[in-house]
Amino acid sequence: MNNARSAALAALLHVNVDEGYSNIVLDKTLEAYSLDQRDKALASAIFYGVLERRLTLDYILNQFSKTPVSKMSPVVLEILRMGAFQILYLEKIPNSAAVNESVNLAKANKAAKASGFINAVLRSLIRNIDQIKMPDAQTEPRTALSIQYSCPEWIIRLWEEAYGHDCMTGLLRSAFQKPPIFAKVNNLSISEENLIARLEQEGIKAKAVPWFINALELEHTGSIGSCKSFREGLFHIQDLSSQLCCFLFDPKPGERVIDVCSAPGGKAFTIAEMMEDQGELLAFDQYKGKVQLIRQGAERLKLTIIQAAVRDASNPKMELSPADRVLCDVPCSGLGIIRRKPEIKYKSKQAIDSLPDLQYGILCKSSKLVKDNGILFYSTCTLNPRENFEVTNRFINNHDDFEPLPLHLPATIQHSVDEPANQLTLMPHFHGTDGFFIAAFRKK
């Protein structure tokens, strides 16, 4: 049974049981199942739909199953979630097909004994679809939001307390929106206008971002890796938040720059292009495989100043001579990129609690690499004050040799929350970027 639903089931089990990254897991699964375009689209829709709405689906399934979802085997639970998702959210799929395909999936995946149970639960859902009960928004406001937006209550509480009620609801809504795809033009190889024309010939719609140089928004990309202009190194994929971070970092040709947590290398590539491929750019990661990704990207983009190597930013073994600019884009909880990787919101709160100390340690150790009068940047792709504001405040309070460096923002970028002039929190629903945090310091 080598079809779209089998692929979606395999990918969901891989993410939920083996904790793989959704985008990587789906790409590999689709490749392994060699589906046509239509089946690929259906597999992707079911896979991401089930991931995004997991809490909602489980809440509804519990109303129609005598066995609670917490007691079901992973295979049976994922098949039920997929069936319920098709019935509730995919209008083009007949309910009968959703049920029959779910039963077939069970039989094909060593769960034949559960096929009658799956059939009964989904048919009960179809019969009683108008009787589904949702939590009461008046008496249980956070639970109601949690089930409506399939987001754990602890994240809702965190965002509401940190950014206010309106911002929290904006973030919840944005998590269901399809994220835009942005590219950074390799200005050393091609102009913005010429790349737009080239991409159009390849069937990709590209438009310039009006307020930002060498940034394009792409549509109808298909698989980027098979795009000729991409293979020729004329651009790389990078969200605007990350491009803006590099723009504010403002590296100059001829400088020595260190990117301490660089993989997969997007920021290093943009920085090298801004430096006109002149100077020194050291790009580190603690894993060999990820360092290889940086090297491959630099080679594809024909960037010669990037020296990629293995180094653990939290426990560095090698001495390095100081640099003009140092960038710490630290490991984080990723709460700013939920719309790209929905599985992030189901991480346990405990898994995130240990991060601020690790991030602070990396920032302190990396600060030793900055020359006098040099620049130090700290960034994350999360929306959590403990990992953002609190880490940078702790740093500035304990390091007299550094001072906050105000960010010179483009006129179109406004602060969405109250924060110091050396910090910027980017919000998906407000800025149209990924959720992202940037803080800047100068060594005295």
N, C-alpha and C positions, 0 to 999 in steps of 0.2 A: 504493500500500500504506500507507494512513493508519491504522495500528493501534498498539496498545500497544508492540509490540517496535520498530517504526520510530521511535516517539517516544523510547524508552529509548536506542536506538542514537544518534540525533541528539544527545540530551542528553549521553551519555557522550563522544562525539567532541568536543563543545563544551568539556567540562570538561578532557579530557585533552590535546587539541591546542591549544585556545585559552586554556586555564587559567582558565575561568570559575568562579565560586562555585557549588557544587552546588545550593544551595537556590534561588538566583535563576534559574539555567539551567533547572532542572526546571520551575519555575512558568511561565516564558516558553514552554518547549517544549510543556507540556501545554495551554496556552492556544492556541498556534498549531495544534495537532493536533485541537483540539475533540473530545476523547474523552468517552465516557460514564463514569460513576463506576467501573464495574467495570474498564474498560480503564485508567483513570487509576491505580487501585490496583495493577494488574499492572505498568504502566510504572514506577511509583514503586518497587515491590518489586524489580524487575530492576535498575533504575538504581542504587539505594542498595546492593543486595546485591553487585553487581559492583564498585562503588567500594570498599566495605568490605573485600572479600575478594580484591582484585586480586593480591596476592603469592601467595596460596594457589592461586588459579586458574592463574596463570602457571606455578607450580611443577608443578602436576598436568598442564597441557597439554604442557609440555616432555617429559613421559614418554610422550606418545602422538603426538607430531608429529616428523617428520624435520627440519622447518624450525624452528629455535629461535624462541621468541616475539619475541626481540630483532630478528629479521630480517623479521618480518611487517609488512605495511602496517597503518596504524591501523584501517582499516575491517575488514579480515579478523580482526585480533586482537580487536577489540571484539565482533564477531559470535561468535567462538569463546568468548570469556569469557562472553558472555550465554548461549550454548548450554550450556556446562559448568556455569554457575551453576544453570540450570534443572534439569539432570540431577542435580546433587549436592545441591541445597538446597531446591528447590521440589517438595514431594511431590505436589501436586495436578496437576502438569503431566506428562502421559505422556511418556516418553523419545522416542517416535516424533515427537510434536508438537514437542518441543524441537529435534530434528534437522531436520525438514521446514521449520519456520519459519526456522531459521538459514540453510538453503539458499535459501529464498525471499528473505530479507533481502539475501543476497549478490547475487542476480540483480537486485533492485530498487535496489541501491546501487552500480552500475557495477563489481561484483566477480564477475560471472558466471563468469569464468575460474577463480576460486578456489572455486566452489561444490562441485566434486567433492572438492577437498582438505578443505574444511570438513566435508562429509558423512563422509569417511573418518576424520578425527580424532575426531569426536564418536561415531561408531559404535564405533570402537576403545575409546574411554573407557567406553562402556556395556558392551561385552563383557568388559572387564578391570577393572571398577570395584572388585572385591575385591583386585586386585593393586597398587593405588596404594601407593607407598612414600613415607613421610614421614621427615624427618630424625630421627636418633636423639637422644632427649632426654638420654641419658647422656653420649655422646661430643661432641655439639654442642648444648648446652643453649640457647644464645641463638638459633642458627639454627632449632632446633625451635620455639621460642616465636614467632620471626619469621614462620615459615610457618603455624603454627597460628592466630595472631592477625592475620596479614597486616599486620605492623608492621615497619618497617625496624629493623635491629639497632642502629643508632646511637641511636635513641630508647629502645629497651629498655635499652641500656647507660647512657644518660643518667639514666633514671628509677631504675634499680637503684642506681647510685652515689649519686644524690641523696637518694633516699627509702627505700632498702632493698628487699629481694627481695619481701616480702609486699605492700608498697604498689605495687610495679611490676606484679605479677600482677593485683592489684585494678584497676589502671588499664587494663591490657590487656583484662580481662573487661568492664569498664564501657563500653569503646568500641563493643561490639557491642549494648549495650542501647538500647532506644528512649528518647530523652531526654524527660523530662516537659515539659509546656508550662505556664509560670507567667504569670499576669497581675498587674499592679499596678492596684488599684482607684483610680479618680480620686475620691478622698475629698472633693473640692470639689464634685462633682456628684451623688454617690450613696453610700449606705452599703454595706458589705460584704454584709450580709444581703439588701438590696434588689437588688444586682447578681446575687447567686446566684439569686434568684427570677426575675429578668429573663432570665438566660441559660438557665435551665431551660425557660422558655416558648419559647426559640429553639432548643431541642434540644441545648444544650451543657451537659454535666455539669460543675459547678464546686463545689469544696470548699475551705473556708478552710484555710490553713496554720496549724496550732494555735499555733505559737510566734512567729508573725510577723504584725503588723498590716497589714491591707489587701493581703494577698497571697493569690491563689487559684491552685489547680492545676486546669487545664482538661482535659477529655476530650471526644472526638467533636466537635472544633471545625469540621471541614470547612475551607473557605476563610475565614480570619478577616476578610478585607477585605469579605466580603459579609454579615457579622454586623451587625444593626441597632444593637445596644448599642455595638459598636466604632465604627461610623460616627458615632454620636452623642457619641463622646468619653468614654464611661463607664469605659474602661480602656485600658491599652496592654500589649503583650506584653513581658515582661522576666524573665530568669532570676532565681532567688532570690539567686544570687551577687552580681549587679549591684544588686538591691534591698538586700541586706545592706550593700554598699559605701556606698550612699546613707544608710542608717540610721546607720552608724558615722560617716559624714561629718557628720551631725547639723546640717544648715543650719537657721537660725532666720528667722522672718518679719522683713522689714526689712533683712536683711543684703545686702552686695554679694558676689556669688559669681561665679567664673569657671570655666568648664568648657572646657579648652584643646583637647581632641580629642573633640568632642562627638558627631559623627554616628554612628549615625542619630538620636540624641537621647534614648534611653531613660532615661539617668541624669538628664539635664537636666529631663525631664518629672517624674520622681519628686521631684527636688530642689525644683522649682517648687511641686509639690503640698505638700511638707513645709513650704515657706515660706508656705503659704496664699496663694500668688500675690501676695505683698507683698515689695517690695525690688527688687533688680536681679540679673538672671542673664544673663551674657554667655556665649553658646554658640558656639564656633568650630570650623571645619573648613577644611582647605586647598583643598577642591574645591567649586565652585559648586553642582553637582548635589546634593551631600550636604547643603550648607547649606539647600537648598530642602526636603529631606526633614525637617530639623529644624523649619523654619517651618511646613510642612504639618501635622506632628504636633502642634505647639503650638497651631495654629489649631483642629484637630479636637478637642483636649482643652480648648479655651477658656482657655489659659494666656497671660496678657498680659505677664508680666514677662520672658519669654525674648526676648532680642535676639540673633538668629543672624546671623553674618557670616563672610566669608572671612578666614582668617588662618592662616599656616603656623607651627605651634608650634615647629618646629625652626629657623626663620629668620624671626622676627617683624619686620615693618616698622613696625608702629604702636606708639606709646607708649600705655600704659594706666595709669590711676590704680590704686593697690593695692586688694586685696579682702580681706574677712574670711576667706574660704575659697577655695582654689584646688584644682581636681581635674585630675590628669593621668592620664587613662586612655589610655596610650600605644599606638601601633601595635606589634604583637607577633607572635610565630610562631604563636599560636593553638593550642598543643598541649593546651590545656584544653578545647577544644570539638570534638575529633575525632569524638565521637559525633553531632554535628550536621553537621559538614562533613568527611567521611572523607578527602577529597582532600588535606587539610592534612598528613596523615602522609607523603605522597609528595614533599613539598617537599625540595629538596636541603639538606643540612646547611650548605653554604656560604651559601645564601640567608638563613639565620638568624644566621650568625656576625657579620654587620655590625650587627645590631639593638641590642645593648647600648650601643654608642656613641651611636646615634641617640636611644635612650631616655634615657640619661644627659644628653645635650644638652638634650632637651625639659624634663627635670626641673629642670636648673640654670637655664634661661632662665625657666621658669614660677615658680621660687622667688622671682624678683625682683618678682613681682606680689602677693606676700603682705604684708599689713600687719604691724607689730610685734604680737606676741601672736596673730597669725592662724594658720590651719590650712592645711597642705599635704598632699594625699593623692596617692599614686602607686598605680596599679592596672594589671593586665594580665589577659588571659584565657589565659595560658599556664602550663605547668608546666615551668619551666626555670630553675634557680637563677641562671644567668648573666644572665637578663633580669629576675629578681626580686630575690633576696637580694643578689646582687653589685652590682647597680645602686644599690640603696638604701644599702648599706654604703659604697660609694664616695662617694655623695652626703653622708652624715652625716660621713664622715671629712674631707671637703674643705670643709664649710660649718659654721664655728663658730657662725654666727648662728642655726642650727636645732638642735632637740633632738628625740629620739624621743618620740612621744606614744603612751602605752599605749592599746590598743583596749579599750573596755568591751563585751565580747561578751555576747550573750544566753546564758542558762544552758545552753541546749540545744546551743550551738556550742562544741566542744572543738577544741584544736589537734591535727592529725593527724601533724604532724612537729615536731621540736624547732626552735623559732624564737623570736626576741625578742618581748617583749610588745607592741611597736608594729607587728607584722607578723602576717598570717594567710594561710595557704595552704589554699584550699578544694579538696577532692578529690571527684570524682563518686561513687566507690564508698564514700566515708566520710560525706560530708555530703549526698549526693543533689542537689548543685548541679552547675553546670559547673565545670571546673577554673579556679581564679581566684586572684589574689594581690592583697593590699591592704597598704599600708604608710602610716603616719601620722606627721607631723612638726609641731612647733609652732615658729614663729619667735620667738626670744627677745625 
